[in-house]
């Protein structure tokens, strides 16, 4: 109602995707912002149009899809999972077998409209097979069971060389190309520079738009699952599983469904990540990847779709800033002038005898590599958010929003 934006007279209006005019306007602005990034139309954010930054943003979209699936399992259904990387690996190799060209390794050369959804379906099928064992345990024990999946998956991927290429070489994955069937030349390629619908775009920009559409679709699916009877059953199991079962919620069925849906998202994300990178080895689907996805959900805000999207941007982009800050401090130290050089010398190890925290030397050396530092940061951030802000970045946004709604009053 006019002047009463939070007054709803219908349940359907209260449960709408964008229930208020403000949310509709903000969503439209956000979508327009994302679409305009590759065209360098935003003052002050022109650096995002560079190809290397478009690749970083594309990785944000891919990890957002995987994290949305983990959020359904952990954030909505309350099931702890450390094995999401396993399901991503299953989806990646299913896509490789179905979509890669025939050769020394298994490959059927099927088009993307077959191998991409099939990657999710194969991962979902594996999730359904694993679920009966996993849903019989809770809490820490469930986490250990899903952690075992990563260990088993690592062994399986390394020893199925006909599909994965083995530990040393890995394998190539099918590119982002649209074909009706198995034509030699695709009618739409996202992996080559050139005109696209009358606009000259780079391969990075084409891939960016392709993933932007996919993440929008998966976001709508995840949000609508949360609003349905299934989503409410997930949340009831999360809040009090015994009470939910007494009220008629089939706990076993809905936990299996949560595993299946989450695995489907993970399988698609794994296929997209492998195709985006182009070539990966079996060791890529390890615990560190699962930790990244857990960090996205917990830092963004478990149980919230918008928080998961914010967490994906934070977890993927922060390592990029850490790397660039490290390179800047290293250059400053080499120049050897100013206060910044002295500060950087405390944190950056530039020689074998240096005692800096961050190692910038090739190979092994003193201190932590940038990758190891990022893992430490993720761990510290997870602990900090769990203690001080359990709702994550979404909770911080709520505080900011409520402050301005109540300003200038403090109550």
C-alpha positions in Angstrom: 0.0 0.0 0.0 1.1 3.5 -0.7 3.0 4.9 2.3 2.9 1.6 4.0 5.5 -0.5 2.1 5.7 -3.3 4.7 2.0 -3.7 5.2 0.9 -6.8 3.3 -2.8 -7.9 3.1 -2.0 -11.2 1.2 0.3 -14.1 2.1 1.4 -14.3 -1.6 2.5 -10.6 -1.5 4.5 -11.1 1.7 6.3 -14.1 0.1 7.0 -12.4 -3.2 10.6 -12.4 -4.6 10.7 -8.6 -4.4 7.9 -7.6 -2.1 8.6 -3.9 -2.0 9.1 -1.2 -4.6 12.5 -0.4 -3.1 13.7 -3.9 -3.6 12.5 -4.0 -7.2 14.3 -0.7 -8.0 17.5 -1.9 -6.3 17.4 -5.3 -8.1 17.0 -3.5 -11.4 19.9 -1.2 -10.7 22.1 -4.1 -9.6 21.3 -6.1 -12.8 21.9 -3.0 -15.0 25.3 -2.5 -13.2 26.3 -6.1 -13.9 25.3 -5.9 -17.5 27.2 -2.6 -18.1 30.5 -3.8 -16.6 32.0 -5.3 -19.7 31.2 -2.1 -21.7 33.1 0.2 -19.3 30.1 2.5 -18.7 30.6 3.0 -15.0 32.8 5.9 -13.9 35.4 4.7 -11.4 34.9 1.0 -12.1 36.5 0.9 -15.6 39.1 -1.5 -14.4 36.4 -4.2 -14.0 36.1 -4.2 -17.8 39.6 -5.5 -18.2 39.8 -9.2 -19.3 41.6 -10.4 -16.2 38.9 -8.8 -14.0 36.1 -10.2 -16.1 37.7 -13.6 -15.5 37.6 -13.0 -11.8 34.0 -11.9 -11.9 33.1 -15.0 -13.9 34.7 -17.2 -11.2 32.5 -15.3 -8.7 29.4 -16.5 -10.7 30.6 -20.1 -10.9 31.4 -20.3 -7.1 28.0 -18.6 -6.4 26.2 -21.5 -8.2 28.1 -24.1 -6.2 27.6 -22.1 -2.9 23.8 -21.7 -3.6 23.6 -25.5 -3.6 25.6 -25.8 -0.4 23.4 -23.2 1.2 20.3 -25.3 0.4 21.9 -28.3 2.2 23.6 -26.5 5.1 21.8 -23.1 5.4 18.3 -24.4 4.8 18.3 -28.1 5.8 21.0 -27.7 8.5 23.1 -30.6 7.2 26.9 -30.1 7.6 28.9 -30.9 4.5 32.6 -30.8 3.9 32.4 -32.9 0.7 31.0 -30.4 -1.9 34.2 -30.5 -3.8 33.6 -34.2 -4.5 30.3 -33.5 -6.2 31.8 -30.7 -8.2 34.5 -33.2 -9.4 31.8 -35.7 -10.3 30.0 -33.1 -12.4 33.2 -31.9 -14.0 34.2 -35.4 -15.2 30.7 -36.3 -16.2 30.8 -33.1 -18.4 34.2 -34.1 -19.8 33.1 -37.6 -20.7 29.9 -36.4 -22.4 31.2 -33.2 -24.0 34.9 -33.6 -24.8 36.0 -34.7 -28.2 36.7 -38.5 -28.6 40.4 -39.3 -28.3 42.8 -41.0 -26.0 40.5 -40.2 -23.1 36.7 -40.9 -22.9 34.6 -38.4 -24.8 31.4 -38.4 -26.7 31.6 -34.8 -28.1 28.0 -34.0 -27.2 26.8 -30.3 -27.1 26.6 -28.1 -24.0 22.8 -28.3 -23.7 23.4 -32.0 -23.0 26.6 -32.2 -21.0 25.9 -29.3 -18.7 22.6 -30.4 -17.2 23.8 -34.0 -17.4 26.7 -33.0 -15.1 24.2 -31.9 -12.5 22.1 -34.9 -12.9 25.0 -37.4 -12.5 26.1 -35.5 -9.4 22.6 -35.5 -8.0 22.3 -39.3 -8.6 25.6 -39.8 -6.7 24.2 -37.6 -4.0 21.1 -39.7 -3.7 23.3 -42.8 -3.5 25.4 -41.3 -0.7 22.5 -39.7 1.2 21.0 -42.8 2.9 24.4 -43.2 4.7 24.9 -39.5 5.4 21.4 -38.7 6.7 21.6 -41.4 9.5 24.2 -39.3 11.3 24.2 -35.7 12.6 26.5 -32.9 13.4 30.2 -33.7 13.6 29.7 -37.2 12.4 27.9 -36.0 9.3 30.8 -33.7 8.7 33.3 -36.6 9.0 31.2 -38.7 6.5 31.2 -35.9 3.9 34.9 -35.3 4.5 35.5 -38.9 3.7 33.9 -38.3 0.3 36.6 -35.9 -0.6 39.3 -38.5 0.3 37.5 -41.2 -1.6 36.9 -38.9 -4.6 40.6 -38.0 -4.7 41.6 -41.6 -4.9 38.8 -42.3 -7.5 39.7 -39.4 -9.7 43.5 -40.2 -9.6 42.9 -43.8 -10.6 40.2 -43.4 -13.3 42.7 -42.1 -15.8 40.6 -42.9 -18.8 38.1 -40.2 -17.6 40.3 -37.8 -15.7 43.7 -38.1 -17.4 45.5 -38.9 -14.1 47.4 -36.9 -11.6 50.3 -35.7 -13.8 48.5 -34.6 -17.0 44.8 -34.0 -16.2 42.6 -33.5 -19.1 41.0 -30.9 -21.3 37.3 -30.0 -20.8 34.7 -29.0 -23.4 34.6 -25.3 -24.1 31.6 -23.0 -23.8 30.1 -23.5 -27.3 26.6 -23.9 -28.5 25.9 -26.6 -31.1 22.7 -28.2 -32.2 24.4 -31.6 -32.2 28.0 -32.4 -33.3 28.6 -29.9 -36.1 32.2 -29.0 -36.7 31.6 -25.3 -36.2 29.4 -24.0 -33.4 26.7 -21.5 -34.2 27.5 -19.6 -31.0 30.9 -19.6 -29.3 31.7 -18.0 -25.9 35.4 -18.9 -26.2 36.4 -16.7 -29.2 36.6 -13.0 -29.7 34.3 -11.5 -32.3 30.9 -10.0 -32.9 28.0 -11.3 -30.9 24.5 -10.1 -31.7 26.0 -7.2 -33.6 28.3 -6.2 -30.7 32.1 -6.8 -30.9 33.0 -8.6 -27.6 36.0 -10.4 -26.3 35.8 -14.1 -25.3 36.0 -13.1 -21.6 33.0 -10.8 -22.0 31.0 -13.5 -23.8 31.8 -16.0 -21.0 30.9 -13.3 -18.4 27.4 -12.8 -19.9 26.9 -16.6 -20.3 27.7 -17.2 -16.6 25.7 -14.1 -15.6 22.5 -15.6 -17.2 23.2 -19.0 -15.5 23.8 -17.6 -12.1 20.5 -15.5 -12.4 18.6 -18.7 -13.3 20.1 -20.7 -10.4 19.5 -17.8 -8.0 15.8 -17.7 -8.9 15.6 -21.5 -8.5 17.3 -21.3 -5.1 15.1 -18.5 -3.9 11.9 -20.2 -5.0 12.9 -23.4 -3.3 13.2 -21.5 -0.1 9.7 -20.2 -0.6 8.0 -23.5 -1.3 6.7 -26.3 1.0 10.0 -28.1 0.4 12.0 -25.1 1.6 9.9 -24.8 4.7 10.4 -28.5 5.4 14.1 -28.0 5.1 14.0 -25.2 7.6 11.9 -27.1 10.0 14.4 -30.0 10.0 17.2 -27.5 10.5 15.6 -25.8 13.5 14.4 -29.0 15.3 14.4 -32.2 13.3 12.5 -34.3 16.0 9.7 -31.7 16.2 9.5 -31.5 12.4 9.1 -35.3 12.1 6.4 -35.2 14.8 4.5 -32.6 12.8 4.5 -34.8 9.7 7.7 -33.8 7.9 9.4 -36.9 6.4 12.9 -36.3 7.7 14.6 -39.0 5.6 12.9 -38.0 2.4 13.6 -34.3 2.7 17.2 -34.8 3.7 17.7 -37.0 0.7 16.1 -34.3 -1.5 18.4 -31.7 0.0 21.4 -33.8 -0.9 20.1 -34.3 -4.4 19.4 -30.6 -5.1 22.7 -29.5 -3.5 24.6 -32.1 -5.5 22.9 -30.9 -8.7 24.1 -27.4 -8.1 27.6 -28.6 -7.3 27.8 -30.8 -10.4 26.8 -27.9 -12.7 29.3 -25.6 -10.9 32.1 -28.2 -11.2 31.4 -28.6 -14.9 31.4 -24.8 -15.4 34.6 -24.3 -13.4 36.5 -27.1 -15.3 35.4 -25.8 -18.7 36.2 -22.2 -17.7 39.7 -23.2 -16.6 40.2 -25.5 -19.6 42.5 -28.1 -18.0 42.5 -29.5 -14.5 44.1 -32.3 -12.6 42.2 -34.6 -10.1 43.9 -33.0 -7.1 42.0 -29.8 -7.9 38.8 -31.2 -6.2 40.3 -31.2 -2.7 39.3 -30.1 0.8 40.5 -26.5 0.1 37.8 -26.1 -2.5 35.2 -27.3 0.0 36.5 -24.9 2.5 36.1 -22.0 0.0 32.5 -22.9 -0.5 31.9 -23.3 3.3 33.5 -19.8 3.7 31.2 -18.4 1.1 28.1 -19.6 2.9 29.2 -18.7 6.4 30.8 -15.4 5.6 27.9 -14.4 3.4 25.1 -15.6 5.7 23.9 -19.2 6.0 20.3 -19.7 5.0 20.1 -16.6 2.8 20.4 -16.4 -1.0 21.5 -12.8 -1.2 24.1 -13.4 1.6 25.4 -16.4 -0.4 25.9 -14.2 -3.4 27.7 -11.5 -1.3 29.9 -14.2 0.2 30.8 -15.5 -3.3 32.0 -12.1 -4.3 33.9 -11.6 -1.1 35.7 -14.9 -1.0 36.7 -14.9 -4.7 37.7 -11.2 -5.0 39.5 -10.9 -1.6 42.4 -13.2 -2.7 42.8 -11.0 -5.8 43.2 -8.0 -3.6 45.6 -9.9 -1.4 47.7 -10.8 -4.4 47.8 -7.3 -5.8 48.6 -5.8 -2.3 51.4 -8.3 -1.9 52.9 -7.4 -5.4 52.6 -3.7 -4.5 54.5 -4.2 -1.2 57.1 -6.3 -2.9 57.7 -3.6 -5.5 57.8 -0.9 -2.8 60.4 -3.0 -0.9 62.6 -3.4 -4.0 62.6 0.4 -4.4 63.6 0.7 -0.8 62.1 4.1 0.0 59.4 5.4 2.3 57.5 4.2 5.3 55.4 1.8 3.2 58.6 -0.1 2.2 59.6 -0.5 5.9 56.1 -1.7 6.8 56.1 -4.1 3.9 59.5 -5.5 4.8 57.9 -6.8 8.1 55.2 -8.8 6.2 56.9 -9.8 2.9 59.7 -12.3 2.6 61.9 -11.3 -0.4 64.9 -13.5 0.4 65.7 -16.9 1.9 66.9 -15.3 5.1 64.0 -12.9 5.4 61.5 -13.6 8.2 58.4 -12.1 6.6 54.9 -13.6 7.0 54.2 -13.8 3.2 56.5 -15.6 0.9 57.0 -14.1 -2.6 59.9 -16.4 -3.6 59.5 -19.0 -6.3 59.1 -22.5 -4.8 59.3 -23.1 -1.0 60.6 -20.5 1.3 60.0 -18.7 4.6 56.5 -17.7 5.5 53.1 -18.5 3.9 52.4 -18.4 0.2 49.5 -16.2 -1.0 47.3 -19.3 -1.4 48.1 -20.5 2.1 47.5 -17.0 3.5 44.1 -16.9 1.8 43.2 -20.2 3.5 44.3 -18.8 6.9 42.2 -15.7 6.2 39.1 -17.7 5.4 39.5 -19.7 8.6 39.9 -16.6 10.7 36.9 -14.9 9.0 34.7 -17.9 9.5 35.6 -17.9 13.2 35.1 -14.2 13.5 31.7 -14.2 11.7 30.4 -17.2 13.7 31.3 -15.4 17.0 30.4 -11.8 16.2 28.0 -11.9 13.3 26.4 -15.3 12.7 24.3 -13.9 9.8 27.5 -12.9 8.0 27.6 -10.1 5.5 23.9 -10.3 5.2 23.6 -9.5 8.9 25.9 -6.5 8.5 23.7 -5.3 5.6 20.6 -5.7 7.8 22.2 -3.5 10.5 23.1 -0.8 8.0 19.6 -1.0 6.4 17.8 -0.8 9.8 20.0 2.0 10.9 19.0 4.2 8.0 15.4 3.2 8.3 15.3 4.3 11.9 17.5 7.4 11.5 17.6 9.8 13.3 16.1 7.7 16.1 18.1 4.9 17.8 15.2 2.7 18.8 
